[in-house]
Amino acid sequence: MKNFQSLSEIRSEIADGKLSVSLLVKHYLKQIEDMNGRLNAFLSVYADEALRQSHSIDRKIKNGTAGKLAGMVVGIKDVFAYKDHRLQCASNILQGFQSQYTATSIQRLINEDAIIIGHQNCDEFAMGSSNENSAFGPAKNPINEEHVPGGSSGGSAVAVASDMCQVSIGSDTGGSVRQPAAFCGTIGLKPTYSRISRHGLAAYASSFDTVGILGKTVEDIALVLEVMSGADEYDSTVSQQPVPRFTEALKNNKYKVAYLSETLEHPSLNYEIKDQLNDVLEDLKSDGHQVAEAHISMLDYLLPTYYVLTAAEASSNLSRYDGVRYGVRNEGGNLESMYKKTRSKNLGVEVKRRIMTGTFVLSASYYDAYYTKAQRVRRMIRDETISILEQYDFIISPTTPTTAFKIGEMKEDPMQMYLEDLYTVQANVTGIPAISIPIGFDNQGLPIGVQLMSKSFNEADLLDISKQIITFKDQKR
């Protein structure tokens, strides 16, 4: 069976009698069977359940009662609750735990007849930029299996890029959807903070965490965003704004686009990525968009601010994993000993590093010096970013400073690994929407992504210009 690029293509073949949802599910299950042993994208596969659902949806299609997403097969990152299914956050400490309810975002997909085919590999508790921090081993980049797929939603990007599902649902706290999308050559959207309910998403850093979408086409991502967005009685932080018809927003409008000179001149930026981005800027100009240079003075403060604040929130959020309420327990002589043994043995190195960092910056002696100061800088970064977006519709930048690096290449150098988030954390620090789209390849054949950011709740225009850039690239090939 061919690799379907969009849900509309799938639905067209179903309407013509050339395809059924059950045949489609069997295709994806065969893809998983053939490739997952090498790529390690899925941690759990719900084959029997997916097949049962497919037969039900085929009947609904025949009766004319099928939902908007009938024919869409979806994988979900191992940080989303799915009732009566495992939820382990790619960590040993949650071994054996099963969800008692389904995340709002996932339930809304199911309500529109999407089929959940399995949980996908990720960095432990979504902490990482390479998927090497998973307790189940790294997912591997399908373009070159010696290279990482990016993180933390690495398995989600791999599954889409290798046609093991049509769309994946990931989480994005500092670039965890966009960075793997760039490394694997897919599209990755981080919506505005609060656009999609976080109910049922395992918390890493609550004021940064965002439900994100990885897919093959802008149209599929627009439809999934439309279905998942909106108010939720279980999440008091979710936006109450009405949800636009994102699928009707692809109107080929002309926009004002700013590029930040500081991002293009940064010493960490790969020259091939810079060249590809400059080509995109020329394409935009030639198509009638206004392109201008802008400046950001806070670039060097983005990563320190992000890592201080997210580590602080992680140290609080992850205190619940103590061996008492759920997951693994390592017995000790007393309660304190049990806590120490359970957390020491079953949490990974990177997770422990961030918990300890967060505990340090929240301690009485250092709270004002680090945490309070970082919160002030966060406000300054947001103000500067909003100031630019008052003059322009979008900010364009590389998604990552490099293409996918080799597995193990940066494992012993966390500071170099953190630098991979240089361009993506701005959207999380400020809460604005951002998207990564594929624009080409480097001389090793590894994908290159470009990132666009926009004003809060302006996903419609973000999707529109993304579609236009992808069209430019397709026409050139």
CORBELGI-V999085 format. One record per helix or strand of 2 or more residues. SS is the DSSP state (A for helix, B for strand). FROM is the first residue (numbers start at 1). LEN is the number of residues. If there is no record, write none. Layout:
ss=SS from=FROM len=LEN
ss=SS from=FROM len=LEN
//
This chain:
ss=A from=7 len=9
ss=A from=21 len=19
ss=B from=42 len=4
ss=A from=47 len=17
ss=B from=73 len=5
ss=A from=92 len=3
ss=A from=104 len=8
ss=B from=115 len=6
ss=A from=124 len=3
ss=A from=154 len=8
ss=B from=167 len=6
ss=A from=178 len=7
ss=B from=187 len=4
ss=B from=210 len=6
ss=A from=218 len=11
ss=A from=246 len=3
ss=B from=256 len=5
ss=A from=261 len=4
ss=A from=271 len=16
ss=B from=290 len=5
ss=A from=299 len=22
ss=A from=335 len=12
ss=A from=349 len=14
ss=A from=367 len=25
ss=B from=394 len=5
ss=A from=414 len=8
ss=A from=425 len=6
ss=B from=434 len=8
ss=B from=447 len=8
ss=A from=459 len=18
//
